[in-house]
Amino acid sequence: MNGLALLIPLALLMGSIGLIGFFWALRRGQFDDLDGAANRILIDDEDRAG
């Protein structure tokens, strides 16, 4: 029973840290352009190499 008294608050603390981190990334615009990185790999950069 003593283990649960430590693990439950620890799990709630870690979950709230993850949730705060998610909202921080959302507010800073981390998820604004979801398709940009996926399409960037298809762009041919040979004209810049020369």
C-alpha positions as CSV (number, residue, x, y, z in Angstrom):
1,M,0.0,0.0,0.0
2,N,2.9,2.4,0.7
3,G,4.0,1.9,-2.9
4,L,0.7,3.1,-4.3
5,A,0.9,6.2,-2.1
6,L,4.1,7.1,-4.0
7,L,3.3,5.9,-7.5
8,I,-0.1,7.5,-7.9
9,P,1.0,11.1,-7.3
10,L,4.2,10.4,-9.3
11,A,2.0,9.2,-12.3
12,L,-0.2,12.3,-12.0
13,L,2.8,14.6,-11.9
14,M,4.4,13.0,-14.9
15,G,1.1,13.1,-16.8
16,S,0.5,16.8,-16.0
17,I,4.1,17.6,-17.1
18,G,3.4,15.9,-20.4
19,L,0.2,17.7,-20.9
20,I,1.8,21.1,-20.1
21,G,4.6,20.2,-22.6
22,F,2.0,19.4,-25.3
23,F,0.1,22.7,-24.8
24,W,3.4,24.6,-24.7
25,A,4.4,23.1,-28.1
26,L,0.9,23.7,-29.5
27,R,1.1,27.4,-28.4
28,R,4.5,27.9,-29.9
29,G,3.3,26.7,-33.4
30,Q,5.0,23.3,-33.5
31,F,2.0,21.7,-35.2
32,D,1.1,24.4,-37.6
33,D,2.6,22.9,-40.8
34,L,2.1,19.2,-40.7
35,D,2.5,18.6,-44.5
36,G,5.5,20.8,-45.0
37,A,8.1,18.4,-43.7
38,A,6.5,15.5,-45.5
39,N,6.7,17.4,-48.8
40,R,10.1,18.8,-48.3
41,I,11.7,15.4,-48.9
42,L,10.2,15.4,-52.4
43,I,11.7,18.7,-53.5
44,D,14.8,18.3,-55.7
45,D,17.7,20.4,-54.4
46,E,20.1,19.7,-57.3
47,D,19.9,23.3,-58.6
48,R,21.4,24.6,-55.3
49,A,24.3,22.1,-55.3
50,G,26.0,23.7,-58.3
